[in-house]
Amino acid sequence: MPMLRPPDLVTVGAIGTLMDQRPGGYWGVRFEAMTVLVDEAYLAVADLEPEIS
C-alpha cells in the first residue's frame, strides 16, 4: 500500500534507476535504499559518462 514519506529520504541530485511508469505522470524510481514514486517534473537525465581531459 502506498504511503507518504518524509521529504529527506532522497537527497536532491540522487541518481536512481527508472523501474516503471505509473498513471498521472509518476515514475517508480529505485534508489540505493528504497523504491519511491516521483513526479516526472522532478526527474532529469543523469550524465554518467566520465569527462575525458
MARBA-3410 file (N, C-alpha, C, O; in Angstrom, 1 decimal):
53
0.8,-1.2,0.0,0.0,0.0,0.0,0.9,1.2,0.0,1.8,1.3,0.8 ~ 0.6,2.2,-0.9,1.4,3.5,-0.9,1.3,4.3,0.4,0.2,4.2,1.0 ~ 2.3,5.0,0.7,2.3,5.8,1.9,3.2,7.0,1.7,4.1,7.0,0.9 ~ 2.8,8.1,2.3,3.6,9.3,2.2,4.9,9.1,3.0,4.9,8.5,4.1 ~ 6.0,9.7,2.5,7.3,9.5,3.1,7.8,10.9,3.4,7.4,11.9,2.8
8.7,11.0,4.4,9.3,12.3,4.7,10.2,12.8,3.5,10.7,12.0,2.8 ~ 10.3,14.1,3.4,11.0,14.6,2.2,12.5,14.5,2.2,13.1,14.7,1.2 ~ 13.1,14.0,3.3,14.5,14.0,3.4,15.1,12.6,3.2,16.3,12.3,3.5 ~ 14.3,11.6,2.7,14.8,10.3,2.5,15.6,10.2,1.2,16.5,9.3,1.2 ~ 15.3,11.0,0.2,16.1,11.0,-1.0,16.7,12.4,-1.2,15.9,13.4,-1.2
18.0,12.6,-1.3,18.6,13.9,-1.5,18.4,14.4,-2.9,18.3,13.6,-3.8 ~ 18.4,15.7,-3.0,18.4,16.3,-4.3,19.6,16.0,-5.1,20.7,16.1,-4.6 ~ 19.5,15.5,-6.3,20.6,15.1,-7.1,21.0,13.6,-7.0,21.9,13.2,-7.7 ~ 20.2,12.9,-6.2,20.4,11.5,-6.1,20.2,10.8,-7.4,19.2,11.2,-8.2 ~ 20.9,9.8,-7.8,20.8,9.1,-9.0,20.1,7.7,-8.8,20.5,7.0,-7.9
19.0,7.5,-9.5,18.3,6.2,-9.4,18.0,5.6,-10.7,18.4,6.1,-11.7 ~ 17.3,4.5,-10.7,17.0,3.7,-11.9,15.5,3.7,-12.1,14.8,3.4,-11.1 ~ 15.0,4.1,-13.3,13.6,4.0,-13.5,13.1,2.6,-13.6,13.7,1.8,-14.3 ~ 12.1,2.3,-12.8,11.6,0.9,-12.8,10.3,0.8,-13.6,10.2,-0.2,-14.4 ~ 9.4,1.7,-13.5,8.1,1.6,-14.2,7.4,3.0,-14.3,7.7,3.9,-13.4
6.5,3.1,-15.2,5.7,4.4,-15.3,4.4,4.1,-14.7,3.8,3.1,-15.0 ~ 3.9,5.1,-13.9,2.6,5.0,-13.3,1.6,6.0,-13.9,2.1,7.0,-14.4 ~ 0.3,5.8,-13.7,-0.6,6.9,-14.2,-0.4,8.2,-13.5,0.0,8.3,-12.3 ~ -0.8,9.3,-14.2,-0.7,10.6,-13.6,0.7,11.2,-13.6,0.9,12.2,-13.0 ~ 1.6,10.7,-14.5,2.9,11.3,-14.6,3.9,10.9,-13.5,4.8,11.7,-13.3
3.7,9.8,-12.9,4.6,9.4,-11.8,5.4,8.2,-12.3,5.0,7.4,-13.1 ~ 6.7,8.1,-11.8,7.6,7.0,-12.1,8.0,6.3,-10.9,8.3,7.0,-9.8 ~ 8.2,5.0,-10.9,8.8,4.3,-9.8,10.3,4.3,-10.1,10.8,3.9,-11.1 ~ 11.0,4.9,-9.1,12.5,5.1,-9.2,13.1,4.3,-8.1,12.8,4.5,-6.9 ~ 14.1,3.4,-8.4,14.8,2.7,-7.4,16.1,3.4,-7.0,17.0,3.7,-7.9
16.2,3.8,-5.8,17.4,4.4,-5.2,18.1,3.4,-4.4,17.7,2.2,-4.3 ~ 19.2,3.7,-3.8,20.1,2.8,-3.0,19.3,2.1,-1.9,19.4,0.9,-1.8 ~ 18.4,2.8,-1.2,17.8,2.2,0.0,16.3,1.8,-0.3,15.8,1.0,0.5 ~ 15.7,2.4,-1.3,14.3,2.1,-1.5,13.8,2.5,-2.9,14.5,3.1,-3.6 ~ 12.6,2.0,-3.2,11.9,2.5,-4.5,10.8,3.4,-4.1,10.0,3.1,-3.2
10.7,4.6,-4.8,9.7,5.6,-4.5,9.1,6.0,-5.7,9.6,5.9,-6.8 ~ 7.9,6.6,-5.6,7.2,7.2,-6.7,7.6,8.7,-6.8,7.6,9.4,-5.8 ~ 8.0,9.1,-8.0,8.5,10.5,-8.2,7.7,11.1,-9.4,7.5,10.5,-10.4 ~ 7.2,12.4,-9.2,6.6,13.1,-10.3,7.6,13.4,-11.3,8.7,13.7,-11.1 ~ 7.2,13.2,-12.6,8.1,13.3,-13.7,8.7,14.8,-13.8,9.7,15.0,-14.5
8.0,15.7,-13.2,8.5,17.1,-13.2,9.9,17.2,-12.4,10.6,18.1,-12.6 ~ 10.1,16.3,-11.6,11.4,16.3,-10.7,12.4,15.4,-11.3,13.5,15.2,-10.6 ~ 12.3,14.8,-12.4,13.2,13.9,-13.0,14.0,14.5,-14.1,13.5,15.4,-14.8 ~ 15.3,14.1,-14.2,16.2,14.6,-15.3,17.1,13.5,-15.7,17.4,12.6,-14.9 ~ 17.6,13.5,-16.9,18.6,12.5,-17.3,19.9,12.8,-16.7,20.4,14.0,-16.7
20.5,11.8,-16.1,21.9,11.9,-15.5,22.9,11.6,-16.5,22.8,10.7,-17.3 ~ 24.0,12.4,-16.5,25.1,12.2,-17.4,26.2,11.4,-16.6,26.9,11.9,-15.8 ~ 26.3,10.1,-16.9,27.2,9.2,-16.1,28.5,9.0,-16.8,29.4,8.3,-16.3 ~ 28.7,9.5,-18.0,29.9,9.3,-18.8,31.0,10.2,-18.1,30.8,11.4,-17.9 ~ 32.2,9.6,-17.9,33.3,10.4,-17.3,33.8,11.4,-18.4,33.9,11.0,-19.6
34.3,12.5,-17.9,34.8,13.5,-18.8,36.3,13.1,-19.2,37.0,12.7,-18.3 ~ 36.6,13.2,-20.5,37.9,12.9,-20.9,38.7,14.2,-21.1,38.2,15.1,-21.8 ~ 39.8,14.3,-20.4,40.6,15.6,-20.5,41.8,15.4,-21.2,42.6,16.4,-21.4
END
